[in-house]
């Protein structure tokens, strides 16, 4: 599993190489200190040689300083490596998400992707940044300590061969219990993020229906589940410290008892026993570091798995178009198009659709709820690809255009209006990043948006809150239309994007579009017949199939679905005479 992530280490090869070199020298200098300490006791103090004590003391001080300096170099370089590694992973995951087609996004929930991009990457960062130093340093200290301890006293070293397997068994049992719990814990984090995100997005609906208490209870239940499983996970992981301390102190007691007997029988010097105990502490501390690394890595492995699911996701929409193909006229042709959102779905959302739209035509699309109007227009800019059949733009299959060019040539105002925090001008420049103020004003004039923008104190510099929460529905729709106009597309698609406008403003908007963009193809999805009464042709969709295509007059004369919508809206006073 970790092999896929090795590529992120290449950019920081220098850092981890220097860090590894510093780590080795740090360990070498540190491992030498107990040997010199034993000499101070056995030789310096034993012979009451003050000069020898000073000389060896200076050596120990020098070793300590060198160990500190190389330790600092080790920590700094491994910190750069670990944080850089996490940044590379985070950037790659974000880039992969940006490359997803809508069908790929359907495989993951938004809160889950946010958790993977933030929480999971942070878990990996917290495991790698300190862990990589421990991974290199602890084995060096462990092996060096064992070697030095054996050279100092083979008899006492026997204790290690009893304590180390015990430590290994304890660590195995802890990790075995943790792995499945961490998997469940991250799922609970996803769910908590989902509940939180839904509540914050729908805060106005929650307050309008006075459902704060219900949402609080729902959050409390999810939060309680996460608390319980987190408590369980951390209670098991926390066993590592007392278990290791138990084994460590048991080892020290055994060495003191056994080593004390050797000192009494003159088989071992006091300084050797003191130095041996120092190596014991180094060895056992190394084992504790290794155990901590394994526990953090166990948690990180679940995060690695979740991130790899994103990185391994096959992007279903391939950008294999030829750069030379350009949309110049804006004709659209659908031949025997069928579509379903999932390959495993039993039924098609669209079935055998055949549509011909000439350049500059205005086409209306009507149909009942669930008739797949939005699904139909999303195939034109390749937000989804057809399951069967072909969509032609200017008599060239849509797949033969580069995705960027096609989506720049097709302006789509979505049913759900999305604005970003920032100024009005910043939001409009999403349509054209280099648009000048005069271009922005012209687009707003056409979209009937300038009338409310210029009434604001700061005009086009007025602040837009996240999601456009400080604007009305009609204002958001007009800004989104103006933003699309700045792209100057060859095909304009309005997905029920004038529903919040009064009929006079809507009529004025479509008159502006007709006069300023006479050669641009316009496709209008609407619920009101008045919104498409000026269209050259209207497509009637019924249950994912084209029921009929004709002029408003032709459809009113003999199409049952159109006539039923017309009569119901006429009785409701929606239509104008």
HELIX and SHEET records of a PDB file:
HELIX    1   1 UNK A    2  UNK A   12  5                                  11    
HELIX    2   2 UNK A   13  UNK A   39  1                                  27    
HELIX    3   3 UNK A   40  UNK A   45  3                                   6    
HELIX    4   4 UNK A   50  UNK A   99  1                                  50    
HELIX    5   5 UNK A  102  UNK A  105  1                                   4    
HELIX    6   6 UNK A  110  UNK A  115  1                                   6    
HELIX    7   7 UNK A  116  UNK A  120  3                                   5    
HELIX    8   8 UNK A  121  UNK A  152  1                                  32    
HELIX    9   9 UNK A  154  UNK A  157  1                                   4    
HELIX   10  10 UNK A  160  UNK A  201  1                                  42    
HELIX   11  11 UNK A  203  UNK A  208  1                                   6    
HELIX   12  12 UNK A  212  UNK A  237  1                                  26    
HELIX   13  13 UNK A  239  UNK A  264  1                                  26    
HELIX   14  14 UNK A  270  UNK A  311  1                                  42    
HELIX   15  15 UNK A  373  UNK A  378  1                                   6    
HELIX   16  16 UNK A  398  UNK A  400  5                                   3    
HELIX   17  17 UNK A  403  UNK A  409  1                                   7    
HELIX   18  18 UNK A  424  UNK A  428  1                                   5    
HELIX   19  19 UNK A  437  UNK A  446  1                                  10    
HELIX   20  20 UNK A  450  UNK A  453  1                                   4    
HELIX   21  21 UNK A  459  UNK A  461  5                                   3    
HELIX   22  22 UNK A  466  UNK A  468  5                                   3    
HELIX   23  23 UNK A  473  UNK A  485  1                                  13    
HELIX   24  24 UNK A  503  UNK A  516  1                                  14    
HELIX   25  25 UNK A  529  UNK A  531  5                                   3    
HELIX   26  26 UNK A  552  UNK A  558  1                                   7    
HELIX   27  27 UNK A  560  UNK A  571  1                                  12    
SHEET    1   A 4 UNK A 350  UNK A 357  0                                        
SHEET    2   A 4 UNK A 332  UNK A 339 -1                                        
SHEET    3   A 4 UNK A 388  UNK A 393 -1                                        
SHEET    4   A 4 UNK A 396  UNK A 397 -1                                        
SHEET    1   B 6 UNK A 410  UNK A 413  0                                        
SHEET    2   B 6 UNK A 491  UNK A 495  1                                        
SHEET    3   B 6 UNK A 521  UNK A 525  1                                        
SHEET    4   B 6 UNK A 362  UNK A 367  1                                        
SHEET    5   B 6 UNK A 537  UNK A 542  1                                        
SHEET    6   B 6 UNK A 545  UNK A 550 -1                                        
SHEET    1   C 2 UNK A 422  UNK A 423  0                                        
SHEET    2   C 2 UNK A 463  UNK A 464 -1                                        
END                                                                             
